[in-house]
Amino acid sequence: MLLLAVSFWEWFGISWAVSDQYGDRTEQSTANAWQASTTWSVAVLLVVVAALLWSLRGVAAASRWSRPAALTLVVLGVALTTWQWWNIHPGEKGSFYDELEILSDFDSPTVVSQPEEQIGAIIRDDLFSFHHPGYSADVRPGLYIALFLLVLELVLMVSAFLPRIPLRRDRAQTG
């Protein structure tokens, strides 16, 4: 459930400096998992299904297959999330970079381009990473939190498959 909540936080964002008649400021646009990437959306859905399957582990008819299936879905969710993050291309290689003109000086880095909507446009499944004074595009904290939750869920599920080691009882208690 936590992962589902985090999926609506910002996973990707763009921020840029603006200097105009109203002064200097930083603008930004962000996207959650659902807005930024089909792969991230699928990963979240897989993990939600895994949680539902895991909850079936007490049902006799489903106990044999629900835990391994849930574990497989979580592994796939972690893999998809990491794969999408890994495949975010550098801005220099994207078509967007060719359209972006960046002017900066020491006092006020300024981004100049076509209309401002294009500067901060986050195009689903066409994410790019780019860092320059006055302009930054990259993943945001929601992705890091989601990956932490995914790995935590994976560790908890794997630990359920490990044999239970009984705690050693103290002699004073058994005597």
C-alpha positions as CSV (number, residue, x, y, z in Angstrom):
1,M,0.0,0.0,0.0
2,L,2.9,2.3,0.7
3,L,4.3,1.8,-2.8
4,L,0.9,2.6,-4.3
5,A,0.8,5.9,-2.3
6,V,4.4,6.7,-3.3
7,S,3.6,6.1,-6.9
8,F,1.7,9.4,-6.9
9,W,4.6,11.3,-5.6
10,E,7.1,12.9,-8.0
11,W,9.4,10.3,-9.6
12,F,10.8,12.6,-12.3
13,G,11.1,16.3,-12.6
14,I,12.5,19.3,-14.5
15,S,13.5,22.6,-13.0
16,W,14.8,25.7,-14.8
17,A,15.8,29.2,-14.0
18,V,13.7,32.1,-15.3
19,S,14.7,35.7,-15.4
20,D,12.1,38.1,-16.7
21,Q,10.4,41.3,-15.9
22,Y,9.1,39.7,-12.6
23,G,12.6,38.8,-11.4
24,D,14.6,35.7,-11.1
25,R,13.0,32.4,-10.0
26,T,13.1,28.7,-10.5
27,E,10.2,27.0,-12.2
28,Q,9.6,23.2,-12.2
29,S,7.4,20.5,-13.6
30,T,7.2,17.0,-12.1
31,A,5.6,13.7,-13.0
32,N,4.6,10.7,-10.9
33,A,5.2,7.1,-11.9
34,W,1.9,7.0,-13.8
35,Q,2.6,10.1,-15.7
36,A,6.3,9.6,-16.4
37,S,6.7,6.0,-17.5
38,T,4.6,3.0,-18.7
39,T,7.3,0.7,-17.3
40,W,7.1,2.3,-13.9
41,S,3.3,2.0,-14.0
42,V,3.5,-1.6,-14.9
43,A,6.0,-2.2,-12.1
44,V,3.7,-0.6,-9.5
45,L,0.8,-2.7,-10.8
46,L,2.9,-5.9,-10.6
47,V,3.8,-5.2,-7.0
48,V,0.2,-4.4,-6.0
49,V,-0.8,-7.8,-7.5
50,A,2.1,-9.4,-5.6
51,A,0.8,-8.0,-2.4
52,L,-2.7,-9.4,-3.1
53,L,-1.2,-12.8,-3.9
54,W,0.9,-12.7,-0.8
55,S,-2.3,-12.1,1.2
56,L,-3.7,-15.4,-0.2
57,R,-0.9,-17.4,1.4
58,G,-3.2,-18.6,4.2
59,V,-5.8,-20.0,1.8
60,A,-5.2,-23.7,1.4
61,A,-5.9,-23.8,-2.4
62,A,-3.6,-20.9,-3.1
63,S,-0.8,-21.4,-0.6
64,R,1.4,-23.5,-2.9
65,W,1.6,-21.0,-5.7
66,S,0.8,-17.6,-4.3
67,R,4.0,-17.0,-2.4
68,P,6.4,-17.9,-5.2
69,A,4.2,-16.0,-7.7
70,A,4.2,-12.9,-5.5
71,L,8.0,-13.1,-5.0
72,T,8.4,-13.4,-8.8
73,L,6.2,-10.3,-9.4
74,V,8.2,-8.3,-6.9
75,V,11.5,-9.3,-8.5
76,L,10.1,-8.3,-11.8
77,G,8.8,-5.0,-10.4
78,V,12.3,-4.1,-9.0
79,A,13.9,-5.1,-12.3
80,L,11.5,-3.0,-14.4
81,T,11.9,0.0,-12.1
82,T,15.6,-0.2,-12.2
83,W,15.7,-0.9,-15.9
84,Q,13.7,2.2,-16.7
85,W,15.8,4.3,-14.5
86,W,19.0,2.9,-16.1
87,N,17.6,3.7,-19.6
88,I,16.9,7.3,-19.0
89,H,19.1,8.8,-21.7
90,P,21.4,11.8,-21.3
91,G,19.8,15.0,-22.7
92,E,22.6,15.5,-25.2
93,K,21.4,12.4,-27.1
94,G,17.7,13.4,-27.2
95,S,15.9,15.5,-29.7
96,F,14.9,17.8,-27.0
97,Y,18.5,18.9,-26.4
98,D,18.7,20.2,-30.0
99,E,15.8,22.6,-29.4
100,L,17.0,23.9,-26.0
101,E,19.2,26.9,-25.9
102,I,20.8,27.5,-22.6
103,L,22.3,30.9,-21.7
104,S,24.0,31.3,-18.3
105,D,26.3,33.7,-16.6
106,F,27.5,33.9,-13.0
107,D,24.8,36.1,-11.8
108,S,21.7,34.5,-13.2
109,P,21.5,31.3,-15.2
110,T,18.7,31.6,-17.6
111,V,17.1,29.1,-19.9
112,V,15.8,30.4,-23.2
113,S,13.9,28.3,-25.7
114,Q,10.6,28.1,-27.5
115,P,7.5,28.5,-25.3
116,E,8.0,27.8,-21.6
117,E,5.7,24.7,-21.8
118,Q,8.4,23.0,-24.0
119,I,11.2,23.8,-21.5
120,G,9.5,21.9,-18.7
121,A,7.7,19.2,-20.8
122,I,7.9,15.7,-19.4
123,I,7.1,13.4,-22.2
124,R,5.9,10.0,-21.0
125,D,8.4,7.2,-21.9
126,D,10.9,9.8,-23.3
127,L,12.7,10.8,-20.2
128,F,16.1,12.3,-20.3
129,S,18.7,13.3,-17.7
130,F,20.4,16.7,-18.1
131,H,22.2,19.0,-15.7
132,H,23.4,22.5,-16.5
133,P,23.3,25.7,-14.5
134,G,19.8,27.0,-14.9
135,Y,18.3,23.7,-16.1
136,S,18.1,20.2,-14.5
137,A,16.1,17.1,-15.5
138,D,16.4,13.9,-13.5
139,V,14.6,11.4,-11.2
140,R,13.2,12.7,-8.0
141,P,12.8,11.4,-4.4
142,G,9.7,9.4,-5.1
143,L,11.7,7.0,-7.2
144,Y,14.3,6.5,-4.5
145,I,11.6,5.9,-1.9
146,A,9.8,3.5,-4.2
147,L,13.0,1.5,-4.9
148,F,13.6,1.3,-1.1
149,L,10.1,0.0,-0.5
150,L,10.4,-2.5,-3.4
151,V,13.7,-3.9,-2.0
152,L,12.3,-4.0,1.5
153,E,9.3,-5.9,0.3
154,L,11.6,-8.3,-1.6
155,V,13.7,-8.9,1.5
156,L,10.6,-9.6,3.6
157,M,9.3,-12.0,1.1
158,V,12.6,-13.8,0.7
159,S,12.9,-14.1,4.5
160,A,9.6,-15.9,4.6
161,F,11.2,-18.7,2.5
162,L,14.1,-19.1,4.9
163,P,13.9,-21.9,7.4
164,R,12.8,-20.7,10.9
165,I,15.6,-21.0,13.4
166,P,14.3,-21.4,16.9
167,L,15.7,-19.1,19.5
168,R,17.9,-20.7,22.1
169,R,16.2,-20.8,25.4
170,D,18.1,-19.7,28.5
171,R,18.9,-22.5,31.0
172,A,17.5,-20.5,33.8
173,Q,14.1,-20.4,32.1
174,T,14.0,-24.1,31.4
175,G,15.3,-25.3,34.7
